[in-house]
Amino acid sequence: MKNSEFPLIFEKSRRGRKAANLPECDVPYTSPEELIGAEHLRSRLPLPEVSELDVVRHFTHLSQRNYAIDLGLYPLGSCTMKYNPKVNEKAASIPGFASLHPLQPEETAQGALALMYDLQKMLAEISGFDATTLQPSAGAHGELCAMMMVKAYHASRGEAHRNVVVIPDAAHGTNPASAARCGFKVKGVISNSKGCTDLDSLQKALAGGNIAAFMLTNPNTVGLFESEIEKICEMVHEAGGLVYCDGANMNAMLGLTRPGDMGFDVMHFNLHKTFSTPHGGGGPGCGAVSVKACLEPFLPVPTIEKVTAKIGEEESEATYRFIQNRPQSIGRIHSFYGAFLIAVRAYTYIRSLGAKGIRGVGENAVLNANYVRARLADHYEVAYGNRTCMHEVVLSAAKLKQLHGVRALDISKRLMDYGYHPPTNYFPLIVPEALMIEPTETESKQTLDEFIEVMIKISQEAVETPDLLTTAPHVTLVSRLDETAAVKNLDLRYEPLFENNNPI
Ligand SMILES: *Cc1c(COP(=O)(O)O)cnc(C)c1O
């Protein structure tokens, strides 16, 4: 779209126009230099000069060009784009939380420390582990944090030679990246014909005496529960390694089963997936990590301690403090204590659902995905033989491609014409022409039925009018992009034209 059709904020700029009136400066001064120092003053500050109304319209227009869970179904597999309840936002905006300063003395932030302490306990309870850190700011950061702990653990036992991390071929790309970033060698394991870890391949990978860890996603990235998980954990432990659970798919198990009970030693959560905090466009997030007792000494600092004293028979009111002095800790991995207001949102979500509600999340996540699977099974190929899935279902467009030249990407683009965000494409890598659909538990049957009808219609179009798909989308401002170039040469900056330091 040309700028004239959609004037950007710089084209709206007119000299002298303002969106705010600042009060008169009540500090006596003779020049701006005197007030803030000449080194901080810029001669060229190319900001648009616009009214408040211009600003509001600009950002409202931009928001309308975007897609969000608050607009419609967002079936992006693995990402768990579920609804973010507004009560979370309300809690996060309580001034006592929102206005806290990270350098505030801890005796004046006891409520915040208590909330973090309790959230850590709740996550440990939900997942079957002994201790939790909220510091990592994303799932991938949690993986890195965990791999650092795994390394420190082996070193502390005089087994620093353990330098191999084993990862299945279906894994998310962040798994091998996190392991490699910690200096581990990555060894692959193949999936079997049922879409689960192949035990013979695993046995071979575990040989050699230098295994540090096995990283496994459960339910795995094909949306299937690793039915031999206990045996897998046993095999890895026997080889002297630890078992890491990539917990991105935890919503499928909430309240139903716990990775800690299956034999995992450590896992990360994506609070923005499982616990309904916003997926923040790269903004602050939380990839909390829970560990079994054997890894607890290595948790990043600071940790939070709850202190109570006995006064006669009674316990005193609890006080909370940060503990910095932990000699075996891997150190700090985030400034202060992570993204605190994200913790407030996740805490609110868990408390507002309660134990029963949490279980309902797991049940409905699985029910919704299986409903979509069952209704689409006659129209699309379901990866790995159409067995009961967990919270997401992976379809394959391989046959459609072969017969009609229609790829997974074309189906996704066509979905945009019908007003839907596309599902995840081409992941996991082991399914050709993959379309990974995760409806999430927050969608109603009516919403799913509408989506399913559109998917069925698209499957018919693929046969009858494939061009409609290969040239889609037809309703968006821009149609097909050079997606590789868009990733490699990302250009998010708009450069306005200037004359005499003013936008023209
Ligand atoms: C999302 C995801 C990750 C990475 O989590 P981020 O929070 O995006 O860093 C890792 N593994 C799996 C399976 C995921 O779906």
The ligand as a Tripos MOL2 file, in Angstrom:
@<TRIPOS>MOLECULE
LIG
   15    15     1     0     0
SMALL
NO_CHARGES

@<TRIPOS>ATOM
      1 C1          7.6820  -22.0210   22.0220 C.3       1 LIG1
      2 C2          8.5590  -23.1950   22.1660 C.ar      1 LIG1
      3 C3          9.8720  -23.0600   22.6610 C.ar      1 LIG1
      4 C4         10.5510  -21.7310   22.8970 C.3       1 LIG1
      5 O1          9.8910  -20.9200   23.7980 O.3       1 LIG1
      6 P1          9.9840  -19.3210   23.7130 P.3       1 LIG1
      7 O2          9.2270  -18.8730   24.9030 O.co2     1 LIG1
      8 O3          9.3780  -18.9140   22.4080 O.co2     1 LIG1
      9 O4         11.4430  -18.9650   23.7890 O.co2     1 LIG1
     10 C5         10.5930  -24.2240   22.8590 C.ar      1 LIG1
     11 N1         10.0850  -25.4380   22.5720 N.ar      1 LIG1
     12 C6          8.8360  -25.5870   22.0850 C.ar      1 LIG1
     13 C7          8.3130  -26.9700   21.8080 C.3       1 LIG1
     14 C8          8.0370  -24.4740   21.8510 C.ar      1 LIG1
     15 O5          6.8040  -24.6170   21.3450 O.3       1 LIG1
@<TRIPOS>BOND
     1     1     2 1
     2     2     3 ar
     3     2    14 ar
     4     3     4 1
     5     3    10 ar
     6     4     5 1
     7     5     6 1
     8     6     7 2
     9     6     8 1
    10     6     9 1
    11    10    11 ar
    12    11    12 ar
    13    12    13 1
    14    12    14 ar
    15    14    15 1
@<TRIPOS>SUBSTRUCTURE
     1 LIG1         1 GROUP 0 **** ****
